[in-house]
Amino acid sequence: MSAPTETLLELENITAGYGRIVALNGIDLKVQTGAMVTLLGANGAGKTTTLKTISGLVRASGGTVRFAGEDITQTPAHEIARRGLVHVPEGRHVLRGLSVRENLELGAFTVKDPATRRKRMDEVFALFPVLAKRQHGDGSLLSGGEQQMLAIGRALMHGPRLLLLDEPSMGLAPKLVIETMQIVKRLSEAGTTILLVEQNARLALKLAHYGYVLESGHIRMQGEAATLRADKSIVQAYLGE
Amino acid sequence: MAQPRSNAFNNIIAQFDEPWKRYAAFAVIVALLLIAPISLGPYATVILTNALLYVVLALGLNVVVGYAGLLDLGYAAFFAVGAYTVGILTHTFGLDFWLTLPFAVGAAMIAGVIIGTPTLRLRSDYLAIVTLGFGEIVRFSARNMEITGGASGISGIQQPWLFGWHINTPFEFYYVFVVLAIIAVIVSVRLQHSRLGRAWLYVRHDEDAAEAMGIDTVRVKLAAYVIGAIFGSISGAFFAVNLGAISPESFSFQQSVLILMAVILGGMGKIPGVILGAFIVVLAPELLRDLGEYRLLLFAVGLLLIMLFRPSGIWPVRGK
């Protein structure tokens, strides 16, 4: 594990909600450059809302989000994406009727230089050989696991400085869950900064450097992943057996 | 579903997958359009002129509906904006027709931005309702304002001169609309393959994914709206000088629906399909004229059948 120093993302006392329903009630969170941080918690704890608030899909009602030193709390979602903060949402959002290649090209839409686009496409194909093999096929006809690879590949085409991954293993067979997590691990080792929301807490804590446990819109607990994993009470109370 | 039934047509179209064949087909169609009036006579020429007007309108609406995936039920409003801008400026203020064209384009752009900015944040079904309202507002305004001539509209609009040539016979106007339609096709093709065209493609498929990858979806949709408005406005401008008279009833909800029908019938987003749709919408009622009152019934049943058996339009989806 490297010793990351610089803070890339910082949430300060973030509150957010949908209408009158408060989803986040004062979240403080930090992600250092090069780190993998995981966000854990039961369904409805506010994990997805936290990611959406960071990427601008949901507006914070209070507090600040800082990315690379700049306040992005009120910045529109597409502008946040342009700065290199890329959200891979739950449900993958593979575009139906478009080929795998066209789906990947969407990720590089804001990349002006064609050489960079080609290089990234090669990198993504090297990381996910199955996408290369099926590049001309309809992206929505891929299996669930392959679609997840496509969604992550599309985000990589963008050249992200920070990757927000929302439950990449959701709905996948156990074997694929492990496979997906290994890919996430490889990305992290290659230097990508990642904020990971994951239902499989055990697995997430094995990969991540640091973890936060959310409960009804609050940060209930936080610490080094290894420490959280070792704490039996946490495992039982929040992470499930 | 009903794919085998239409395979013969699909296969014929697939013959034109090679670019040179497509250009050749385009050239043949243009040549046929150029000689059509000579062999068909004045009545058919007027009908064909109308069909070409619908080609331009439908290609314009296709930018909004087909490319960007926004449902617009009030497209005739932009058609009206162009027609009335030209009508008022030439008739009331005595400006030359060609000088009024930039004003018509400008007015359409302003109308597109005014109606688009607040509404394009809405989901598409709400957008449909708002555009429907917008269409009616424009028609009622035209009907109730003095400058637009109220319910009787504006008549006596001067036919234009082009380099000393007075465009005033139906044949001459036919050729003007041939040129307009060709320009509309070329602009449509170029738009489709532009960076903006790709942004539309992504926004149409998944707005959230597009936004998450850095595409300013509101601006991209607004661009579609404004470009569609310009197509509509230019059509309206030439429509006004062709007829010499305009009235609010030319820009009714029914008009918007007919244009939308041309787009959906031929196949949203597919240029040859949209052109075919425009011709069907104009020519089918004419060809069925002998049937008297039954022709509308037959036309409607035909539309229903096409939509049932070919929901994505007559034109085949191109396999990439």
Interface residues (C-beta under 8 A of the other chain):
Chain A: S55 L57 P76 A77 H78 E79 A81 R82 V86 H87 V88 P89 H93 L95 R96 G97 L98 S99 E105 L106 G107 F109 T110 H136 R154 H158
Chain B: R198 A199 L201 Y202 H205 D206 D208 A209 A210 E211 A212 M213 G214 I215 D216 T217 K320
